[in-house]
Structures are given as structure tokens and as C-alpha cells.
Amino acid sequence: MNQSLSSQQSLSKQKSDSIDSHVSPWLARLLYPLARYLVLPVFFSKIEVTGQENIPKTEPVIVAPTHRSRWDAMIIPFAVGRLVSGRDLRFMVSANEVKGLQGWFIRRMGGFPVDTERPGIGSVRHSIKLLHKDEMLVIFPEGGIYRENSVHPLKRGVARIALEVESEQPGSEIKILPISIKYDQPYPSWGSKVIVEIGSPLNVADYLGDSLRQSSQKLTNALKQSLEKLHKVEDECRLASSEI
């Protein structure tokens, strides 16, 4: 019985340790310009990005966008990726998406899997490891795709990971960067328009002090308020207008 339990723990540890991610230099040099200068401009009639001055230059960052479409995975690098900030992105993505040919590309462009219903310790520890190395990590705090252009309840995982990093490495100056993505259609099609608004980063150290549960709730609430502030009613008018 003890031997069986030990084997299960060993297997669990191996699965935890097997989580990894990397950015392929040759693939990134090919895909980033291809997406930025060909795919996105051809598919979308207009992409408007504001707030790029808010992107942290060197600190560890959790990029926390709203999630409205599978196109978000290309829109986020367009707005804050290496051709804008000089920094590569890592992505925490649903385990269902890291399969087949799509999964091959995702894994080589900084993506790694997470069970969105029951996040494993391996994904969490890998996220913390990346942030200790001052990486930019994209986590969608709503936990899934929502077609409505309104902010939905946030998972507390983003806050917990950020607080853990700051606790383990005081003075790391880790930030959470709120980003609002809005499309003019629930299911973007040829000629769609998109508005991307990048808010002021949240300084995670400001939320330390209480219990982890209380701190993560406060930080999650602050992130939700930041995202809601970015969602302006006039954006709906801009999306509907032919002038955007």
C-alpha cells in the first residue's frame, strides 16, 4: 500500500516537473511579423491599441486580458509582444488547446497547459518560476472565452500566483497589467474591428499584508475594477462607427 502511494506521489511529481515552455527563436522571427503585418491587417479592418506606454519594461509581469475570442492569442502579442515591448510572452492556456498541430505551435511560442477547472501544482509552479525570471506571462483571469463585451467574474489564480512571487522574492516589483479587448462582433469575421486598451499596471506588493486569501481577494477585486474602468460605453459607439 505504502509502495503504491509512493509510486503515485513520484508520478505526480514527474508530471508536475514536466511542465515547461519556451519560445523558439526561428519560429518567433517568422510568426510575429507574419501575424502583425499580414494575417491581422488582412482579417481585421481596424485594430486600435491604446495605453502601450503602460507596459512595464523589465519587471516580471502577468498580462491579464479579458478573453473574447481565439483571436486574442494573436491580438495580445500584437499589442504588447516583442515587436512592441522587446519582450517575448509566455501563455498559460487550456490543456484542450495544447494538442495536435495547434499545440505544436503553442508550445513553441511560449504556451504551456493548465486544467482550467482544477489547475495542477505543476502549472502554478512553472508560472512562478517564469515570473522569478522577470518574464511576461499571459493569464486570462476570466478563465474562459466570453462573447459579451463586459467583464465577467475573475478567478483568483492570477492574484495568488502574483502574491506568491512577491512573497518568495520581496522587492521583485511584479506587476499585473490589465488589458481590455473588445470586438465589434461576438464572433469576429472578415473585416471586423477590435479595440485593445492597456491599463495602468497594478503593483502587487501594495496588496501584501493580510492573509493570502484576503490579499488575493483584494487584488482580484482591484484587477476587476481596472478592467471595468477600461470598458467604456463610448467604445461600443466607436466599434459601431465606420471611423475606427
N, C-alpha and C positions, 0 to 999 in steps of 0.2 A: 504493500500500500504506500509506504513512505517512498519506495523507489519510483513508483508510478507518479506520485506527486512531485518528486524531484525532477523527473523527466519532463512533466508538464511545465514546471517552472522554467527549466532550461530552454524548452521550446519557445515559451512565451518570451523569454529574454532574447533569444535569437531573432524572433520576429520584430521585437522592439528595436534591437540593434540594426536590423536590416533596412530600416527606413533611411533613405538618403536622397539627395537631389544634387544636380549640378547643371551648369549652363555650358553647352557645347560651343566652343569659340567659333568654329566654322559654320555651324547651323545658325547661331545668333547673327553672325555677319551677313548671312543670306536672308533670314526670315524677317528680321527687324526692318530693314529698308524695303523689302518686298511688301510687307503689310502696310508700312507707313506711306509709301509713295505710289503704290499700285492698288492693292486689294481694297483698303479702306476708302481712298478717294473715289474709286470706281463704284463701289457699292453704295456709299452714303453721298447724298447731295451736299451735305454740310456737316462738319464736326467742329463745334465751338468749345474751346477749352479755356477756362479762366482759373486764376489762382496758382499758376505754376511757380510763382515766387515763394510759395509756402512750402515747397518740397525741401526737406532737410538735406543738407549737403553731405554730411559724413556720419551722422549718428545712426544707431540702429533704429529702424522704422517698421512699424506694422501699418501697411497701407490698408485702410478699411473702407472699401467702397460699397454702395448699395449694389444689389445684384438684380438686373432686369432682363438679361439675355445672355446666350452663349457668346455673343459678340463682345461682351465685357472683357473676355480674356485677351482680346486684341486691342480694345479701346484703352485699357489701363496702361499697357506698355506705350501706346501712342501718346498718352497724356503725361506719364511720369517715368518712362523707361530710359534705357541707356542713351537714346538719341536726344533726350531732353535733359536728364539729370546726370548722365555719365555713369549711372549705376544699373546693374542687372537686377532683375526681380526674381524672387522665389515665390512659388504659389502653393498654398495648401488647397488641394482640390478633392472633390468627392471621389472615393475609391472606384465608383462606377465609371468614371471618365478616364481612368488610367488603364485602359485596356485597348488591345488591338493597335492599329496604325496610329490612331489618335493618341493613345497612351505612349507610344514610342516617341512622338514629338513632344508631348507634355513633359515626360521625364527628362528629356534633353534640353528643355527650355526652362528648367528650374522648378518643375512641378513635382509634388510628392503627394501620396494618397492619405486620406483620412476618412474614417467611418463617421459620417455627419451625425448619425444617431447616437453612436457610442464611441467617441474619439478614444483611440488607444494611447497608451503612455508613450509608445514609440514616436508617433506623430507630434505629440506635445513636446517631448524632449528634443526632437530634431528641430522644431521651431525655436526653442530656447537656445539651442546650440548655434543656429544661424544668426540669431539676434546678438548673441555674445560676440559674434564675428563682425558686427556692425553691418549686417545685410539688410536689404529691404524685402520684407515678407508680406505678400498679399494674402489677406484672410477676409472672406466675405462675412461680415458679422451677422447678417440676417440668416445665414445658414442654408439658403437655397434661392432659387430664382423666383421672383415675384413680379408679375407683369404690370401691376399698378404702380404709377409714379408717386408713391407715398412710402414713408419709412415704416417698416414692419418691426415687430419686437426683435430685439437683438439677443443673440446668445452671449453668455458671459465668458466664453472661452478666450476671446481676444483680450479682455481685461485681465483675466487670470494669467495668461502667458506673459503679458507685458509686466505685470506686477511681480511675477516670479523672476523675470530677468533683472528688474531693478533691485529686488531683494537679494539676489545672488551676487550681483555686481553693482553695489551702490555707486552712484555717480556716472553710470553708463549713459545717462541722458536719453534713454529710449523715448521715442515719440509714437503717437498714434495719429495717422494722417487721414482725416475723414474726407471721403470723396462721394459726391452725388452724381449718378449717371441717369440721364433721362432721355428716352427716345420718343419720337412723335407717334409711334405705333407700338402696341403691345408686342407684336411680333415683327421686328424690323424687316423690311423688304427693300428691294432695289429703289434707290432714291430717298430712303429715309433720312431723317435728321436726328442729331444727337447733341445734347449739351452735357458737358463734363465740368463740374465745379469743385475745385480743390479748396478745402477749408484750412484754417489755421491749425497746426498740429497741437495735440494735447500732450502736455508734459506729464509723464506717468508718475514721476517722483512726487508730484503735488498731491497724489491720491494715496500715498502710503501713510501708515499710522494706525489705522483701525485693524480689525481682524481681516483676514483675506476675503471672507465673504462680504463684509461691509465695504471694504475698499473696492472690490470688483463690482459691486452693485453701483457704487457712486461713479466709478469710472465708466461703466456701461451706460448709466444714465446721462453722463456728460457727453459721451460719444453720440448717443441717440439725439440729444439736443442739438449737437453740432450738425448732424446730418439733416435734421428737420429744418434748421436755420438755412441750410444750403438749398432746400427745396422751396423755391419761391413760386408764388402763384403766377407772377408775370412770366415765368419760364414757360408755362403752358401756352401763353399767348405767343411767345417767341417761337415755340415749336410749331404752332399752328400757322404762323406767318411765313410768307414766302421770302421774307427778307433775311432770315437767319442763314 
